[in-house]
């Protein structure tokens, strides 16, 4: 158990948090990793913050020539990745120190190629919000169509088995589009352990209203998955229904 892990980190305007994010990676008990940060033309001082960590040769810092969005940044990082394992960590979220070690062990022991795990929510000041999020033990292709159960910061897949994943350029739900793509080749299995902290900030997707969410889901199915207008509307309604189920069954307060 010593294959390289490629950590995919898109960044935009997170100078306040990205140092702590990087340090949570450096603190991993599993040390064979590369962290590929792709900055999307942040106007804040992200460059200066990240520069303080580039003495660690495992950290690679790339900059987009203009602001494209997280989908383009993730695609670029994935093309640069050299690891057997692909993991995702947004630039304001945090991992527990055993995240990589425990998740790789879980996948290798069971022969899984795609997995996710539990996480908790924190606010902009690192204060726990008393919310822990889990999900089904197994998410099949059909289950992934129902709802985006995996939290991005907990996802890992086997790139040697799945291959290179590239998604269409959409501003929202691009992580969901990626999990749908990966789930065409492998079921997604739950490591029933809290391995990360998701930062809930003002302006995050989880704080937007129902009409906005409907628009984002419809665009995912219609423009990315190429479903008809009727099918896209149906999948959108289905997503909202299972989102309600998730909050009742898998979000613990």
N, C-alpha and C positions, 0 to 999 in steps of 0.2 A: 504493500500500500504506500507507494511513493511517486505515483504519476503526477505530472504537472497539472495544476488547476489554473485556468484562465478566468480572471474575475473581470466582469464587464461593468464598467462604471461610467455612464453618461453624466455630464455635469453642466449645470447652468445656474449661475447666481447663487452658489452655495458656499461662498468663501467662509461664512460663519460656522459651517458644519463639517466641511470636507476634511479638515485636519483630523477631527475625531473619528471620522469614517475610515480614513487611511490607517490610523492607529489601531482601530479594531481589527483590521486585517493583519497588521504587523504583529499583533498579539496572539495570532492563531497558534495553537499547538502543532498544527500541520503547517510546515514551513515551505513546502515546495509549490509555490504559486507565483503567478505574474498578475499584476493589477494593471489593466488597460483603461486609463481615464481618457475620455474624449470630451473636451470642453466645446460647448456650442456658442462660442463668442460671448462669454459672460462679460458684462460691463463692470462687474465688481472686481475685487482683487484676488480672484481665484488663482490667477497665475502666480502671484507672490506667495500665497499659502502653499500651493502644491510644490513650488520650487524648493521649499524647505525640507521636502521629503525625497527629492530626486537623487540624493546620495545613495538611496536604496535602489540598486540596479534592477530589482524586480518590479519597480513601478515605472510604467511608461505613460508619458503625457503627450496627447495629440490634441490639436486644435482644428476645428472646422474653419474653412475660409469665410463662411458666413453662417448666420443662424438658420439651421435646418430643422431642428426638433430632435426629440429623443430617439425616434425610429432610425433616422439616418446615423446618429451617433452610435447606437447599439450595433447596427449593421457594420459600420466601419470597424468597431472594436472586435466584432466576431471574425471579420476577415483577417485581422492581425493576430488573432488568438492561436497559440501553439499547443495548448493543453489538451489532454485526453478528456478532462472534466471542464465543463463550462458552468460558472456560477455567476450570479447577478447581485449587484449591490449598488443601489442608487447613492448619490453623493451626500445625502443627509441622513442615511440610515446606518445602523450599527449591527455588528455581529457579536455573539458570545465567543469567547476564546476557543471553544471546542467545536464550533460550527462545522468547519471543514472536516476535521478528524472524525466526528461522529457521523456526519452525513455520508462521507465516502465509505466508512466501515459498514453502515447500514445498506448502502447500495451494493457493495461488493459481496457482502455476506448473503444477500438475497437474490443476486443476479439482476438487479433493477438497472434500467438505463435512464430513468427520469424520475425525479423526486422533488418533494417540497416538505416544509416543516411548519411548526407553530411559531408564532411571534407575538410580541406584546406592543402596545402603542405608547409612545411618549410624546410630550409636547415640545415646543420650540426651546424650552429651557431644560430639556432632558428629564422632566418630571414624569413619572409613570402615570398614565391615565386610568389605570385599573381595568384595562381591556386586554384580553388575550384572545387570539384568533387561531382556530384550528380548521379542520375540514374533514372530508371523507377519507377513509383509509386508502381507497383506490379511486382515481379519477380516470375513467376510460375516455375514448374519443367522444362517445355520446355524452358522458358526464361533463366533459370540457365544453361541449356545445351548450350545455345547460347553463353553466356559469363559470366565471374565472375564479376558481377556488384558490389556486396558489398565490401567495404573496410573493412579489418579485424578489425581494431580498432573501428568500429561502430556497429559490429554485436552483436545481443543479441537473445537468444532463450529461450523458456520455457522448462526446463529439465523434468518437471513432465509430459509434453505432448509428447515431442520428445523422451525422454529416453536417455540412455548413448550412446554417439557417439564415435566410435573409427575408425581411418582410417589407411590404409596401409602405410608403411614406404616409403615415397618418399621425396626427398630432396627439390623439388620445387613444387609449386602449391598445397601443402598439405592443405592450407586453402580453396582453391577452391574445393578440394575433399570433405572437410567437409561440405561446403554449399550444394553441390550436394546431400550428404547423408541426411542432414536436410530437404532439399526441397522435399524429397520423402514423407514427412509427413505434410508439411505446406508450404504455399506460403510465400514469403519474402516481407514485406511491407516497404516502404520508409517513415521515419520521415524526412520531408523536412526542416531540420534545421542543421546548421553546429555545430557538437558536438565534433570535435577533430582535431588534427594536426598530419599529417603524415610526418615523417621525411624522406626526400629524400637524401640518402647518396651515396657516391661513392661505386659501387659494388652492389647496390640494383637491384632487378629484373627489375625494370622499366628502368634501364639504359642499359640493355643488347640488343644485336642485334637480328634481325629477325630469323636467323638460330638457335640461341640458344633458342629462344621462341618457335619455331616449335618443337624442340626436347622435351622441357618440356611439351608442350601440348599433343604431341603424346604419351609420356610416361604415362601421366595422364589417357588418354582414353584407352590405350592398356593394361597397367599393373594394374591400379587401378580399372577402370570400366569394364575391361575384354571384351572390344570391339575387333572385328576382325581388322586385319591390315588395310583393306579397310575402315571400319567404323571409325577407329581411325584417319586415314588420313582425312576423310571427316569432322569429328568433329573439327579437328585441323584447317582446312581451314575455317570452319564456325566460330570458335573462333576468328581467325585473322580478318575476315570480320566484325564481330560485335565489335571487339576491335577498328577498324577504325571508326565505327558508334558511339561508345561511346565517342571517342575523339572529334568527330565533334559535337555531340549533348549534351553530359553530362559533358564535361570538360570545365570550363569557365576560360578564361584568360583575 
